[in-house]
Amino acid sequence: MTKLKLGPLEDDKPVKLTIELPAAVFRNLKSYAEILTRSGRAATPTEPAKLIAPMIERFMATDRAFAKARRNAAQRSPGSAERSG
């Protein structure tokens, strides 16, 4: 089985956002969605747009510099973490 970084997609209340992607990025996103579906990690065919949020979430969760900057910002302004999240 293919080992993809994304797991099952959660159903969450979305916030509408419009973005433009380069054609090559969109083609790769479509390929990723197809592979995710074929690998059995998605119960139904996955729309490429549904992958964007989990991919960004995964990217930010594994970005050490972002995590460090966020921790530093929270230390400078106590209580900010509770308000933001």
Backbone as CSV, one residue per row, in Angstrom:
resi,resn,N_x,N_y,N_z,CA_x,CA_y,CA_z,C_x,C_y,C_z
1,MET,0.836,-1.169,0.000,0.000,0.000,0.000,0.887,1.241,0.000
2,THR,0.437,2.284,-0.689,1.169,3.538,-0.765,1.101,4.255,0.577
3,LYS,2.230,4.761,1.046,2.259,5.472,2.326,2.186,6.969,2.049
4,LEU,0.968,7.524,2.179,0.756,8.949,1.966,0.811,9.682,3.298
5,LYS,1.157,10.949,3.264,1.241,11.743,4.490,-0.130,12.066,5.059
6,LEU,-1.154,12.140,4.205,-2.487,12.459,4.700,-3.228,11.203,5.085
7,GLY,-3.955,11.275,6.186,-4.809,10.180,6.619,-6.233,10.471,6.188
8,PRO,-7.201,9.806,6.824,-8.610,10.063,6.500,-8.952,11.537,6.720
9,LEU,-9.793,12.091,5.850,-10.159,13.496,5.941,-11.319,13.673,6.908
10,GLU,-11.201,14.643,7.812,-12.251,14.923,8.768,-13.305,15.817,8.131
11,ASP,-14.554,15.625,8.558,-15.636,16.476,8.100,-15.782,17.606,9.108
12,ASP,-15.451,18.821,8.720,-15.458,19.957,9.624,-16.161,21.116,8.927
13,LYS,-16.706,22.041,9.707,-17.376,23.202,9.123,-16.336,24.069,8.412
14,PRO,-16.470,24.221,7.115,-15.447,24.954,6.350,-15.618,26.469,6.392
15,VAL,-14.531,27.149,6.082,-14.521,28.585,5.855,-14.228,28.744,4.375
16,LYS,-15.059,29.474,3.667,-14.911,29.633,2.222,-13.693,30.488,1.912
17,LEU,-12.859,30.000,0.998,-11.654,30.697,0.592,-11.441,30.422,-0.886
18,THR,-11.141,31.436,-1.643,-10.889,31.273,-3.069,-9.403,31.470,-3.323
19,ILE,-8.792,30.502,-4.021,-7.367,30.606,-4.342,-7.156,30.256,-5.803
20,GLU,-6.032,30.674,-6.318,-5.615,30.286,-7.657,-4.367,29.437,-7.518
21,LEU,-4.332,28.335,-8.256,-3.178,27.442,-8.240,-2.572,27.379,-9.638
22,PRO,-1.269,27.230,-9.720,-0.667,26.965,-11.027,-1.223,25.630,-11.558
23,ALA,-1.339,25.519,-12.865,-1.906,24.310,-13.481,-1.154,23.051,-13.050
24,ALA,0.159,23.135,-12.947,0.952,21.964,-12.560,0.625,21.524,-11.134
25,VAL,0.411,22.478,-10.237,0.059,22.146,-8.860,-1.317,21.483,-8.830
26,PHE,-2.257,22.008,-9.613,-3.592,21.409,-9.649,-3.545,19.988,-10.212
27,ARG,-2.740,19.775,-11.244,-2.612,18.411,-11.794,-2.062,17.458,-10.744
28,ASN,-1.074,17.898,-9.994,-0.518,17.064,-8.919,-1.549,16.818,-7.821
29,LEU,-2.340,17.816,-7.515,-3.391,17.672,-6.512,-4.421,16.634,-6.969
30,LYS,-4.788,16.685,-8.252,-5.717,15.686,-8.798,-5.114,14.292,-8.720
31,SER,-3.843,14.164,-9.059,-3.174,12.860,-8.978,-3.145,12.355,-7.544
32,TYR,-2.859,13.236,-6.605,-2.830,12.848,-5.188,-4.209,12.336,-4.767
33,ALA,-5.259,13.046,-5.163,-6.628,12.635,-4.812,-6.951,11.261,-5.397
34,GLU,-6.541,11.020,-6.627,-6.785,9.722,-7.264,-6.042,8.606,-6.524
35,ILE,-4.796,8.855,-6.165,-4.001,7.847,-5.452,-4.592,7.604,-4.069
36,LEU,-5.017,8.658,-3.395,-5.628,8.538,-2.082,-6.884,7.656,-2.159
37,THR,-7.677,7.857,-3.180,-8.895,7.059,-3.366,-8.551,5.610,-3.678
38,ARG,-7.612,5.394,-4.596,-7.222,4.021,-4.972,-6.604,3.258,-3.819
39,SER,-5.919,3.971,-2.927,-5.249,3.298,-1.818,-6.220,2.880,-0.721
40,GLY,-7.473,3.278,-0.842,-8.475,2.911,0.144,-8.508,3.823,1.352
41,ARG,-7.738,4.896,1.327,-7.709,5.835,2.464,-8.853,6.822,2.408
42,ALA,-9.610,6.808,1.311,-10.804,7.647,1.191,-11.955,6.732,0.797
43,ALA,-13.066,6.840,1.513,-14.208,5.962,1.264,-14.850,6.241,-0.092
44,THR,-14.857,7.480,-0.500,-15.429,7.878,-1.787,-14.375,8.668,-2.548
45,PRO,-14.544,8.827,-3.849,-13.571,9.639,-4.603,-13.413,11.015,-3.965
46,THR,-12.181,11.428,-3.830,-11.861,12.681,-3.158,-11.725,13.813,-4.160
47,GLU,-12.392,14.921,-3.869,-12.247,16.117,-4.695,-10.891,16.746,-4.371
48,PRO,-10.133,17.142,-5.370,-8.827,17.752,-5.110,-8.895,18.935,-4.141
49,ALA,-9.933,19.749,-4.229,-10.048,20.917,-3.348,-10.124,20.517,-1.884
50,LYS,-10.654,19.334,-1.586,-10.773,18.869,-0.201,-9.410,18.519,0.399
51,LEU,-8.390,18.378,-0.429,-7.052,18.036,0.064,-6.249,19.250,0.524
52,ILE,-6.618,20.419,0.054,-5.807,21.611,0.311,-5.690,21.906,1.799
53,ALA,-6.807,21.933,2.521,-6.763,22.256,3.955,-5.950,21.237,4.749
54,PRO,-6.186,19.913,4.576,-5.360,18.977,5.345,-3.881,19.039,4.981
55,MET,-3.569,19.349,3.722,-2.170,19.461,3.328,-1.517,20.675,3.993
56,ILE,-2.227,21.794,4.018,-1.689,22.985,4.674,-1.556,22.738,6.171
57,GLU,-2.569,22.094,6.762,-2.521,21.780,8.185,-1.315,20.894,8.512
58,ARG,-1.101,19.870,7.688,0.032,18.954,7.894,1.366,19.700,7.741
59,PHE,1.430,20.553,6.727,2.641,21.333,6.499,2.959,22.191,7.720
60,MET,1.963,22.919,8.242,2.202,23.793,9.391,2.522,22.986,10.646
61,ALA,1.896,21.823,10.795,2.143,20.991,11.977,3.565,20.443,12.003
62,THR,4.186,20.304,10.836,5.531,19.743,10.772,6.614,20.795,10.514
63,ASP,6.221,22.063,10.467,7.173,23.149,10.243,7.732,23.603,11.588
64,ARG,8.937,23.181,11.900,9.535,23.472,13.212,9.731,24.967,13.442
65,ALA,10.113,25.692,12.411,10.329,27.129,12.567,9.010,27.829,12.903
66,PHE,7.923,27.391,12.285,6.610,27.961,12.576,6.213,27.667,14.019
67,ALA,6.408,26.423,14.459,6.055,26.035,15.825,6.859,26.850,16.837
68,LYS,8.135,27.034,16.565,8.988,27.793,17.475,8.552,29.259,17.529
69,ALA,8.287,29.851,16.368,7.852,31.247,16.321,6.517,31.413,17.039
70,ARG,5.648,30.446,16.889,4.339,30.502,17.547,4.491,30.404,19.069
71,ARG,5.369,29.503,19.525,5.628,29.374,20.961,6.207,30.677,21.512
72,ASN,7.164,31.247,20.791,7.785,32.503,21.224,6.765,33.625,21.297
73,ALA,5.878,33.700,20.325,4.847,34.738,20.320,3.894,34.542,21.494
74,ALA,3.553,33.293,21.805,2.656,33.004,22.927,3.317,33.368,24.248
75,GLN,4.625,33.184,24.357,5.342,33.522,25.595,5.404,35.034,25.796
76,ARG,5.509,35.764,24.702,5.570,37.231,24.782,4.222,37.834,25.158
77,SER,3.134,37.196,24.725,1.801,37.724,25.035,0.940,36.626,25.646
78,PRO,1.040,36.444,26.958,0.293,35.390,27.649,-1.208,35.506,27.361
79,GLY,-1.829,34.346,27.147,-3.259,34.301,26.860,-3.604,34.382,25.397
80,SER,-2.627,34.671,24.534,-2.926,34.807,23.111,-3.274,33.458,22.489
81,ALA,-2.710,32.371,22.995,-2.998,31.052,22.441,-4.455,30.678,22.667
82,GLU,-5.021,31.053,23.836,-6.404,30.735,24.108,-7.337,31.511,23.193
83,ARG,-6.991,32.757,22.888,-7.850,33.571,22.034,-7.811,33.122,20.589
84,SER,-6.672,32.623,20.115,-6.533,32.290,18.695,-7.055,30.913,18.357
85,GLY,-7.281,30.066,19.317,-7.567,28.762,18.873,-8.514,27.942,19.490
